[in-house]
Amino acid sequence: MAKSLQEQLLQAGLADEKKARQVRQEKRKARKQKQPADAEAAARKAEAEKARAEKVERDREINRQRQEQQAQQARQAQIRQMVDQHGVARDKGETPYQFVVGTKIHKIYVSAEQADKLARGRLAIAVLGEGFHLIPADTASKILERDAEMPVILHDPKSDQPDEDDPYKDYQIPDDLMW
């Protein structure tokens, strides 16, 4: 049997055993790297990577929703605190004041002075839960800055100006008219 070139070089003394071992190891490593990877393993790995990326995206979305919810709760707490701090008491109210929230007409009893301030836009009504609270107009504007969806009834005296083409513009509605 013919010897391999490597064995012949070793016998001739042109190469040493250490160098031959190193060459064999390099050949073995090269063969292992060239071997085709298991197709199923590659598919599983790609699938796992895709699932990991989807999970990261889902977690990111859940985090964003939680942060948004916490910010909304913080705004609601700020609004509640502002109403508690700046609220005007309406204990001895005898004058009915009617206003619209959504599609319903509500009635609260306020003092004559408070009814006048409500009509002039100096006081507003904030709806928190089931209760109606009187607050100053500047507090109402701060509340609306934080939450535009919050039902706050603020009479705008500028809106009382009649249009130019209104046929009833000459007939002013009295401030003390109760409906």
Summary of the structure (lengths in Angstrom):
residues: 179
radius of gyration: 40.7
end to end distance: 119.9
largest distance: 125.4
contacts: 372
relative contact order: 0.08
helix: 54%
strand: 17%
